[in-house]
Amino acid sequence: MPMVQVTMLTGRTIDQKRKLAKRITDAMVEEAGARRESIIVAFHEVTKESYASGGVLMADKG
């Protein structure tokens, strides 16, 4: 059972997540030969205060 975890900053709408889940699932079916019903997509949302890039908190990047 393939599981894809997506970590991103908070703020996406439920519609955006629906579209992402569908496209990620489609890609797994088409490229990895996975069965659609066995694919799990999990969204892990983090705040700007809990996410850093290049050693700098996203909250400090403006």
PAZAPA-4460 file (N, C-alpha, C; in steps of 0.05 Angstrom, whole numbers, plus 32768, in hexadecimal, padded with zeros to 4 digits):
% residues 62
    n_x    n_y    n_z   ca_x   ca_y   ca_z    c_x    c_y    c_z   seq   type   mol
   8011   7FE9   8000   8000   8000   8000   8012   8019   8000     1      M     A
   8014   8027   7FEA   8024   803F   7FE8   8018   8056   7FF9     2      P     A
   8029   8063   8008   8021   807B   8017   8033   8092   8010     3      M     A
   8026   80A8   8008   8035   80C0   8000   802F   80D5   8016     4      V     A
   8044   80E0   8022   8040   80F4   8036   8049   810F   802B     5      Q     A
   8038   8123   802D   803E   813E   8023   803F   8150   803B     6      V     A
   8056   815C   803F   805A   8170   8055   805B   818C   8048     7      T     A
   8049   819D   8051   8048   81B8   8046   803E   81CC   805B     8      M     A
   8043   81E5   8055   8039   81FA   8067   801B   81FA   8067     9      L     A
   800F   8202   807D   7FF2   8204   807E   7FE8   821A   806B    10      T     A
   7FCF   8218   8064   7FC3   822D   8054   7FB6   8223   803A    11      G     A
   7FBA   820A   8032   7FAD   8200   801A   7F8F   81FB   8020    12      R     A
   7F7F   81FF   800C   7F62   81F9   800F   7F5D   81DC   800C    13      T     A
   7F45   81D3   8015   7F3E   81B7   8012   7F3C   81B0   7FF5    14      I     A
   7F34   81C2   7FE3   7F33   81BD   7FC7   7F4F   81B8   7FBB    15      D     A
   7F62   81C8   7FC4   7F7E   81C4   7FBB   7F88   81A8   7FC4    16      Q     A
   7F81   81A0   7FDC   7F8A   8186   7FE6   7F7C   8170   7FD7    17      K     A
   7F63   8173   7FD0   7F55   815F   7FC0   7F63   815B   7FA5    18      R     A
   7F69   8171   7F98   7F77   8170   7F7E   7F92   8164   7F80    19      K     A
   7FA1   816B   7F95   7FBC   815F   7F99   7FBA   8141   7F9E    20      L     A
   7FA7   8139   7FAF   7FA4   811C   7FB5   7F9D   810D   7F9B    21      A     A
   7F8C   8118   7F8A   7F85   810A   7F71   7F9D   8108   7F5F    22      K     A
   7FAC   811E   7F5B   7FC3   811E   7F49   7FD9   810C   7F53    23      R     A
   7FDE   810C   7F6D   7FF3   80FB   7F78   7FEA   80DE   7F74    24      I     A
   7FD1   80D8   7F79   7FC7   80BD   7F76   7FC9   80B4   7F58    25      T     A
   7FC1   80C6   7F46   7FC3   80C0   7F2A   7FE0   80BA   7F22    26      D     A
   7FF3   80C9   7F2C   800F   80C5   7F26   8018   80AA   7F30    27      A     A
   8010   80A2   7F48   8018   8088   7F53   800D   8071   7F42    28      M     A
   7FF4   8074   7F39   7FE8   8060   7F28   7FF6   805E   7F0E    29      V     A
   7FFB   8075   7F01   8007   8075   7EE6   8024   806E   7EE6    30      E     A
   8033   8078   7EF9   8050   8075   7EF8   805B   805E   7F09    31      E     A
   804C   8056   7F1E   8056   8041   7F30   8045   8028   7F2E    32      A     A
   8030   8029   7F1F   801F   8011   7F1C   8010   800A   7F35    33      G     A
   800C   801D   7F47   7FFE   8017   7F60   7FE0   8016   7F5B    34      A     A
   7FD2   8007   7F6B   7FB5   8006   7F6A   7FA9   801F   7F77    35      R     A
   7F98   802D   7F69   7F8C   8046   7F73   7F81   8043   7F8F    36      R     A
   7F72   802E   7F95   7F65   802B   7FAE   7F79   8025   7FC5    37      E     A
   7F92   801F   7FBF   7FA5   8019   7FD4   7FB7   8031   7FDB    38      S     A
   7FB5   8047   7FCC   7FC6   805E   7FD0   7FBB   8070   7FE6    39      I     A
   7FCD   8077   7FF8   7FC6   808A   800D   7FD7   80A4   8009    40      I     A
   7FC9   80BA   800B   7FD7   80D4   800A   7FD1   80E2   8024    41      V     A
   7FE6   80E9   8033   7FE2   80F6   804D   7FEF   8112   804C    42      A     A
   7FDF   8126   8054   7FE9   8141   8055   7FF1   8148   8072    43      F     A
   8009   8152   8075   8013   815A   808F   8019   8178   808C    44      H     A
   8008   8188   8099   800B   81A5   8097   801A   81B0   80B0    45      E     A
   802D   81C2   80AA   803C   81CE   80C0   803A   81ED   80BE    46      V     A
   803D   81FA   80D5   803C   8217   80D5   8057   8222   80CD    47      T     A
   8058   823C   80C6   8071   8249   80BF   8085   8249   80D6    48      K     A
   807A   8247   80EF   808C   8247   8106   8098   822B   810B    49      E     A
   808D   8217   80FD   8097   81FB   8101   80A4   81F0   80E8    50      S     A
   80AC   8201   80D5   80B8   81F8   80BC   80CF   820A   80B5    51      Y     A
   80E6   81FF   80AF   80FD   820F   80A7   8108   8205   808D    52      A     A
   8113   8218   807E   8120   8212   8065   813B   8221   8065    53      S     A
   8150   8213   805F   816A   8220   805F   8173   8229   807A    54      G     A
   8168   821C   808F   816F   8224   80AB   8160   823C   80B6    55      G     A
   814D   8245   80A6   813D   825D   80AF   8120   8256   80B0    56      V     A
   8113   825C   80C7   80F6   8257   80C9   80E7   8266   80B3    57      L     A
   80D3   825A   80A8   80C3   8266   8094   80B6   8280   809E    58      M     A
   80B0   8281   80B8   80A4   8299   80C5   80B7   82B0   80C3    59      A     A
   80D1   82AB   80C2   80E5   82C0   80C1   80EC   82C9   80A5    60      D     A
   80E1   82BB   8091   80E8   82C1   8075   80D6   82D7   806A    61      K     A
   80C2   82DF   8079   80B1   82F5   806F   8099   82EB   8063    62      G     A
***
